[in-house]
Amino acid sequence: MAPYLAPSAQGESMAIITDKKAAAIKPDSKDIPHGGVVGLVLSPHKTPGSGRWRMRYVSPVTGQRRRLELGNYPEVSVAEAGRLAQEAREMIARGVDPVELKREAALQQVEIPTVSAASVQVYATLEPGWRNAKHAAQWISTMEVHVLPAIGKMTLDDVQPRHVAALLKPIWTEKPETARRVKQRVKVIFDWARAHGHVAVNPVDVVDHLLPRQPVRRTHFPAMDWRVIPEWAAENLAEWPRGECTRPLLLFVILTACRSGEARGMKWREVDLARKVWTVPGERMKSGVSHRAPLSRQAMAILEAQRGIHPQLVFPTVSGKIPCDMVLTAFLRRQEAPSTEPGRVATAHGFRSAFRDFCSEHGVRRDVAERSLAHAIESKTEAAYHRTDLLTERAEVMQSWADWVLPPTT
């Protein structure tokens, strides 16, 4: 297409402004026509020798007079200004308003957040679904200690796999479990970023190729041999002063084979004393699904001893609060509770493993044992045939287990 040359008063094309004339522009100068494209002028700035390229035109869309900004001189040269204005004139000839086009593009452009800003948004999205405040605090702490100092100020699209590898490297082999959590949480942030169109790929997906192999980590909790539990319980859990929460809590955890967190937060309204059933609500279960736990005679005796201590909590601390997760761990360490692993103290969670071994040794059906531990059935086919939680059968198993742990007195 032929250029839109600016006509003179006599109908002839005007000469294009020279760099010398443009450089001579002063703050008090009048607009200087470019001379190469209709409506393109150089307006003066406050600084001598500098100006702003503007093109005046009539919008083909609204019929109104418009002004298109094309940049500053001398950053945008005379020739470049002419080229930009020529392209704008060609758009106008096709019925497109260049100012409206720029405005629409600006509205569509999404500002990419920094990793720090994204982590705040991801946290706000996920936090309502977390079961306890401790996990939320750990999530924030992980980001503040291991992630944000390294990449917090970077925009999401600037982060490469090497940046993630660099922040993981100091803890990758020394603290593999911490490194695994950090990696998983960074991955969640970049999965969020992908979903919002901020990045095309997740840099965490290939980061393992930039890091050494981690040492094999232990995935189980040290457990006490089920055969020595009766003797150990008789020596360490036989009695306690009224109001103490540690010993009755641990014994109840052993007798019910529950997770310690479920017992620590246990409330009286969850217990049906008449039917001898404890219903743990879904929000306090690892699976998120409520679980009915049958209570043995020994477990019921513990509950009877705890009645009247607190109106809501079954195992309150002296100050009337839910015991922290270290209460049982500290007790087991003080008592040097033996485990099947030399040099390691048994854990509260390990008693679930001991119960499972007891079930295996006594011919308890697998589905009954697994449901007693509130484990989800991994096989979808098997799960489809289970229409009941096998409460009656589980009650018999839990009573057999309780009779082993605390043999009935004659």
C-alpha positions in Angstrom: 0.0 0.0 0.0 1.3 3.5 -0.9 2.3 5.6 2.1 0.0 8.3 3.5 2.0 11.3 2.6 1.0 14.5 4.3 -0.2 17.0 1.7 0.8 20.7 1.7 -1.5 23.6 1.4 -1.0 23.5 -2.4 -1.8 19.8 -2.6 1.8 18.6 -2.8 3.5 16.2 -0.4 5.4 17.8 2.5 9.1 17.0 3.1 9.8 14.5 5.9 11.3 16.1 9.1 15.0 15.7 9.4 16.8 14.4 12.5 18.5 17.7 12.8 15.2 19.6 12.9 13.7 17.1 15.3 16.7 17.3 17.6 16.4 21.1 17.7 12.9 21.0 19.2 12.5 23.0 22.4 9.9 23.1 25.2 8.2 26.1 23.7 8.2 24.8 20.2 5.0 24.1 18.3 4.1 20.6 17.1 6.4 19.7 14.2 4.6 17.7 11.4 6.5 14.5 10.5 5.8 15.1 6.8 5.6 11.4 5.9 2.2 10.3 7.3 -1.0 12.3 7.6 -1.6 13.6 11.2 1.8 12.5 12.6 3.5 15.2 14.6 6.4 15.6 17.1 5.2 17.4 20.2 7.8 19.0 22.5 8.8 17.7 25.9 10.1 19.8 28.9 13.6 18.7 27.9 15.2 20.4 24.9 15.8 17.9 22.0 13.1 15.5 23.1 9.5 15.1 22.2 6.6 12.7 21.9 5.3 11.2 18.6 1.5 11.5 18.2 -0.8 10.8 15.3 -4.2 12.5 15.0 -6.9 10.7 13.1 -10.7 10.1 12.8 -11.8 6.8 14.2 -13.3 4.6 11.6 -15.5 3.0 14.3 -16.9 6.0 16.2 -16.3 8.9 13.7 -14.6 10.8 16.6 -11.2 12.5 16.5 -8.5 10.4 18.3 -4.9 10.7 19.1 -2.5 7.7 19.0 0.7 7.8 21.1 3.7 6.3 19.3 6.5 6.8 21.7 9.2 9.4 22.6 11.9 11.0 20.5 14.8 10.4 20.3 14.1 6.8 21.6 11.8 6.4 18.6 13.5 7.8 15.6 12.0 9.8 12.7 12.0 6.7 10.5 10.6 4.4 13.2 7.8 6.9 14.0 6.9 7.0 10.3 6.7 3.2 10.1 4.5 2.9 13.1 2.2 5.6 11.9 2.0 4.0 8.5 0.9 0.7 10.1 -1.7 2.6 12.1 -3.0 4.3 8.9 -3.3 0.9 7.2 -5.4 -0.4 10.2 -7.6 2.6 10.0 -8.1 2.0 6.2 -9.3 -1.5 7.1 -11.8 -0.1 9.6 -9.8 -0.8 12.8 -9.3 1.8 15.4 -5.7 1.5 16.7 -6.4 3.2 20.0 -9.2 0.8 20.8 -7.0 -2.2 19.7 -4.3 -1.2 22.2 -6.9 -0.7 24.9 -8.4 -4.2 24.4 -4.9 -5.7 24.4 -4.1 -4.0 27.7 -7.3 -5.4 29.2 -6.5 -8.9 28.1 -2.9 -8.8 29.4 -2.7 -10.5 32.8 0.0 -9.5 35.2 2.0 -12.5 36.2 2.4 -12.6 40.0 5.6 -13.3 41.9 6.1 -16.7 43.7 5.5 -14.9 47.0 2.2 -13.4 45.8 1.1 -16.7 44.3 1.9 -18.6 47.5 -0.4 -16.3 49.4 -3.3 -16.9 47.0 -2.7 -20.7 47.0 -2.6 -20.8 50.8 -5.9 -18.8 50.9 -7.4 -21.4 48.5 -6.2 -24.5 50.3 -6.4 -23.5 54.0 -10.2 -24.0 54.4 -9.8 -27.6 53.5 -7.1 -28.4 56.0 -8.1 -30.3 59.1 -5.9 -28.5 61.6 -4.1 -25.3 62.2 -0.7 -27.1 62.7 -0.6 -28.1 59.0 -1.5 -24.6 57.9 1.4 -23.2 60.1 3.8 -25.8 58.7 2.9 -24.8 55.2 3.6 -21.2 55.8 6.8 -22.0 57.7 8.1 -24.2 54.8 7.6 -21.4 52.3 9.2 -18.7 54.5 12.3 -20.8 55.4 13.0 -22.8 52.2 11.3 -21.2 49.2 10.6 -17.4 49.4 14.2 -16.3 50.3 15.4 -18.0 47.1 12.6 -17.4 44.5 9.9 -15.3 46.3 10.6 -12.1 44.3 10.7 -13.9 40.9 7.6 -13.9 38.7 6.2 -17.3 38.1 7.2 -17.4 34.4 10.8 -16.6 35.2 11.3 -19.7 37.5 13.2 -22.5 35.8 13.9 -26.1 37.1 17.4 -25.0 38.0 16.0 -22.4 40.5 13.9 -25.0 42.2 16.8 -27.5 42.3 19.0 -24.8 43.9 16.6 -24.2 46.8 16.1 -27.9 47.4 19.8 -28.9 47.2 20.8 -27.8 50.7 18.2 -30.2 52.3 17.8 -32.8 49.6 20.0 -35.4 51.1 20.4 -34.1 54.7 16.7 -33.7 55.3 14.9 -35.8 52.7 11.5 -35.7 54.3 11.6 -31.9 54.6 12.8 -31.7 51.0 10.0 -33.9 49.9 7.4 -31.6 51.5 9.0 -28.5 50.1 9.1 -29.9 46.6 5.4 -31.0 46.9 4.3 -27.5 48.0 6.2 -25.7 45.3 4.7 -28.1 42.8 1.2 -27.2 44.1 2.0 -23.5 43.5 3.1 -24.1 39.9 0.1 -26.4 39.3 -2.0 -23.4 40.3 0.0 -21.2 38.1 -0.6 -23.5 35.1 -4.3 -23.6 35.8 -4.4 -19.7 35.7 -2.3 -19.5 32.5 0.7 -18.0 34.1 3.1 -20.7 33.0 3.0 -23.4 30.3 4.9 -26.1 32.2 5.6 -26.9 35.9 9.4 -26.6 36.6 9.1 -29.0 39.5 8.1 -31.9 37.1 11.7 -32.3 35.9 13.7 -31.1 38.9 14.7 -34.7 40.0 17.0 -34.8 37.0 19.1 -32.0 38.5 19.4 -33.5 42.0 21.2 -36.6 43.4 19.4 -39.6 44.4 18.0 -39.3 47.9 18.8 -41.9 50.6 16.2 -44.5 51.2 13.9 -43.2 54.0 12.1 -45.2 56.6 8.4 -45.1 55.9 7.2 -46.9 59.0 6.9 -46.0 62.7 8.9 -48.0 65.2 6.4 -50.5 66.8 6.4 -52.5 70.0 6.2 -56.2 69.5 2.6 -57.2 70.1 3.8 -60.1 72.3 5.4 -57.8 74.9 2.6 -55.2 75.1 0.7 -56.9 78.0 3.8 -57.0 80.2 4.8 -53.4 79.3 1.3 -52.1 79.8 1.0 -53.8 83.2 4.2 -52.1 84.3 3.6 -48.6 82.8 -0.1 -48.1 82.3 -1.7 -50.0 85.2 -2.8 -46.9 87.1 -2.7 -43.1 87.2 -4.0 -40.3 89.3 -7.3 -38.8 88.4 -6.9 -35.9 86.0 -3.8 -37.2 84.3 -4.3 -37.5 80.6 -1.2 -39.2 79.3 -1.5 -42.8 80.6 -5.3 -43.2 80.0 -4.9 -41.6 76.6 -2.1 -44.0 75.5 -3.9 -47.0 76.8 -7.1 -46.0 75.0 -5.1 -45.5 71.8 -3.6 -49.0 72.2 -6.9 -50.7 73.0 -8.8 -49.0 70.0 -5.8 -49.1 67.6 -6.8 -45.6 66.6 -4.6 -42.7 65.5 -3.4 -40.7 68.4 -4.9 -37.5 67.0 -8.3 -39.0 66.8 -8.2 -39.9 70.6 -6.5 -36.6 71.6 -9.4 -34.6 70.2 -12.1 -37.1 71.3 -15.3 -35.5 72.6 -18.1 -37.0 74.8 -20.7 -36.3 72.2 -19.0 -38.7 69.9 -19.5 -41.6 72.3 -22.6 -43.8 72.5 -22.0 -45.3 75.9 -25.1 -47.5 75.7 -24.1 -49.1 72.4 -20.3 -49.0 73.2 -19.5 -47.2 70.0 -17.3 -44.2 69.3 -18.0 -42.4 66.1 -15.1 -40.3 64.9 -16.4 -37.5 62.6 -15.0 -37.2 59.1 -13.2 -33.9 59.7 -11.0 -35.6 62.3 -10.3 -38.7 60.2 -7.3 -39.1 57.8 -9.7 -40.4 55.1 -12.2 -37.6 55.7 -14.9 -40.2 56.2 -16.5 -40.8 59.6 -15.6 -44.0 61.4 -17.4 -46.1 64.0 -15.1 -47.8 66.5 -16.5 -50.5 68.8 -15.3 -50.2 72.4 -14.1 -53.1 74.4 -14.9 -53.6 78.1 -11.4 -52.3 78.9 -11.8 -49.2 76.8 -15.2 -48.5 78.4 -13.6 -48.8 81.8 -11.2 -46.0 80.8 -14.0 -43.8 79.6 -15.9 -44.4 82.9 -12.8 -43.3 84.8 -12.6 -40.1 82.7 -16.2 -39.0 83.2 -16.7 -35.8 85.0 -13.2 -34.4 84.4 -14.3 -32.2 81.5 -17.7 -31.4 80.0 -16.6 -31.8 76.4 -13.1 -33.4 76.1 -12.6 -37.0 77.1 -8.8 -36.7 77.6 -8.2 -33.0 78.5 -4.9 -31.6 79.8 -4.8 -30.2 83.3 -5.5 -26.8 81.8 -8.6 -28.2 80.0 -7.2 -28.3 76.5 -6.6 -30.9 73.8 -3.2 -32.6 74.4 -0.5 -31.8 71.9 0.9 -34.4 69.6 4.2 -34.7 71.6 2.5 -35.9 74.8 2.6 -39.6 74.0 5.9 -39.4 72.2 7.6 -37.8 75.2 6.1 -40.4 77.6 7.2 -43.3 75.5 10.7 -41.9 75.3 10.8 -41.4 79.1 9.7 -45.0 79.6 12.2 -46.1 76.9 9.4 -48.2 75.3 11.0 -51.0 73.4 10.4 -51.5 69.7 11.3 -54.1 67.1 14.0 -51.8 65.8 17.2 -51.8 67.9 18.0 -48.4 69.3 14.6 -46.9 68.4 11.8 -46.2 70.9 8.3 -47.4 70.1 5.8 -44.8 68.9 2.1 -44.3 69.6 1.3 -44.9 65.9 3.3 -48.1 66.0 0.7 -49.7 68.2 -1.5 -49.8 65.1 1.1 -51.9 63.4 1.3 -54.2 66.5 -2.5 -54.6 66.4 -2.3 -55.6 62.7 0.4 -58.2 63.5 -1.8 -59.6 66.2 -4.7 -59.9 63.7 -2.5 -61.7 61.2 -1.2 -64.1 63.9 -4.8 -64.9 65.1 -6.4 -65.5 61.7 -8.5 -62.3 61.6 -9.8 -61.7 58.1 -7.9 -59.0 56.2 -11.0 -56.9 55.5 -12.0 -56.9 59.2 -8.5 -56.0 60.3 -8.2 -53.2 57.7 -11.6 -51.7 58.7 -10.6 -51.9 62.3 -7.7 -49.6 61.4 -10.1 -47.4 59.4 -8.0 -48.1 56.3 -9.6 -47.3 52.9 -10.1 -50.3 50.6 -7.7 -49.7 47.7 -9.4 -52.2 45.3 -12.5 -50.5 43.8 -13.9 -53.9 43.0 -13.5 -55.1 46.6 -14.9 -51.8 48.0 -18.0 -52.2 45.8 -19.0 -55.4 47.7 -18.6 -53.9 51.1 -22.0 -52.4 52.0 -21.3 -52.6 55.8 -18.5 -51.5 58.1 -18.5 -54.9 59.8 -19.1 -53.4 63.2 -20.2 -56.6 64.9 -17.2 -58.6 63.7 -14.8 -55.8 64.5 -16.3 -55.6 68.0 -15.3 -59.2 68.6 -11.8 -58.6 67.3 -11.3 -55.5 69.4 -12.4 -57.3 72.5 -9.9 -60.2 71.8 -7.2 -57.6 71.3 -8.1 -55.8 74.6 -8.2 -59.1 76.4 -4.6 -59.7 75.2 -3.4 -56.2 76.1 -5.2 -56.2 79.5 -6.1 -59.7 80.5 -9.4 -59.8 82.5 -8.8 -60.3 86.2 -10.4 -63.4 87.7 
